[in-house]
């Protein structure tokens, strides 16, 4: 069976299987990596928000709350200066410039402090989240709505994350401490987390794929060995079939056919000297014997075509079509004279042509059959076409067509492809292409 191995002896199916495995593995790694990047980005953002909440709580309760006085609620300059000094030195003086604004609100919605002095004393309605923060005392984070009037001084700074929590003055009056973080703070924290874990994830996936490569190679080789063994068994079965066909043909030719030929000669000789009406009967018997011999010789060609191995595929196909012509069909053979085929391909083409012609003669009710053998870009093509009643190829095992279905597997194992094009009332065309 040609066309199944590379010229260097390496098994093509193993190479193709490994190529597919590597391609699928790389695609899987890419897909998982994309999903992982997205998940790490989301996880990084969530971690950055938690970090911002922790930092805000530490600054509010550890630095700002101890400096608060009730005078801040009355906008006393000394109280404002004390808070401003702490916020400027411990909150806003970060090297990463992460905080864009700080505000402190009282429960009525008045801004009692901001690093933007124009906001101090301004009153804005508190949202539901701010009022809830006053009540539950939890740290809350949300994306800032820069369209609100109280955020007009933050416009143009990009996306901001506002984090706020309630703290208390020495007398126990609650105020809301609010910090606005730039988006660069979130992106930087998310990027840091991604850089820490993404290489580990991608490396682990690549390592897993590499570890599986030897197993995939072993499985592919094992499958290939099984296919090679099946091909050897199939070739052995075909060779055994050819040997058996040759033996049967030889036994019939050297035995029964020769004996019948001798009988026909004896009957013809006896008819010459026999009186009437025995001479007529003997001549009839001799003619019928010769007719039987002709049918046996036709059967011998079908069982084992001697011209295939002696004179090649063209001569064998001519003999095959000659048999069909003898049964009343109009036949045509178109064979590329420059085409050179391997013995295995010639045997495959003849077996498929033999089965297709046999179906045209016995089952299709055809009036004509055409056989064409030509070269293709990759190899050779055989086409057998008749004008018979046709059949539905989807109905497997139909009358007379099971042999063609069997030959599909034979063509596939030979590295070729067999196609049956037929429909009820439209004739049948059998095409097989084999790479050479």
Number of C-alpha atoms within 10 A of each C-alpha: 18 15 15 17 14 12 9 6 8 11 17 15 17 21 15 12 17 19 12 12 17 16 12 12 19 15 12 14 20 14 12 15 18 12 12 18 17 13 13 22 20 14 15 21 20 15 17 21 23 15 15 24 20 14 14 23 23 12 18 22 16 11 16 22 18 15 18 20 20 15 13 21 21 12 15 13 10 12 18 21 13 15 21 19 13 16 19 13 10 13 22 18 12 11 6 11 13 20 21 17 20 22 18 23 25 20 16 12 19 19 23 23 26 22 17 12 10 10 18 18 17 13 15 14 12 15 10 8 13 19 15 13 17 18 11 10 14 13 17 18 19 13 13 16 16 17 10 10 9 15 13 12 13 18 13 8 11 11 17 25 21 24 24 27 25 27 21 18 17 12 9 9 14 18 24 24 26 24 29 24 24 20 17 16 21 22 15 16 20 21 17 14 18 21 12 11 14 17 12 12 16 17 13 13 19 15 12 12 18 14 11 14 16 12 11 18 16 13 15 19 18 13 14 17 14 12 14 16 12 13 16 13 12 15 17 12 12 14 12 12 13 15 13 14 17 17 13 15 22 15 13 17 16 11 11 14 21 14 14 16 16 13 16 22 16 13 20 18 15 16 21 13 10 13 10 9 9 14 18 14 14 20 18 15 17 23 16 13 20 18 13 15 20 13 12 17 17 18 15 20 17 20 16 21 23 17 17 19 14 10 10 17 23 19 17 23 24 18 19 22 24 17 22 20 17 10 11 13 19 16 19 17 15 14 18 13 9 8 12 15 16 11 14 13 23 17 18 20 25 20 17 25 25 19 20 25 27 20 21 27 22 11 15 23 16 22 15 19 25 17 22 17 23 16 19 13 8 10 16 21 20 22 22 24 25 28 18 22 17 21 19 14 17 10 10 11 13 13 12 15 19 13 17 22 16 12 17 18 14 21 21 14 20 20 18 24 17 22 16 19 16 20 15 12 13 14 20 27 20 20 20 23 24 23 18 17
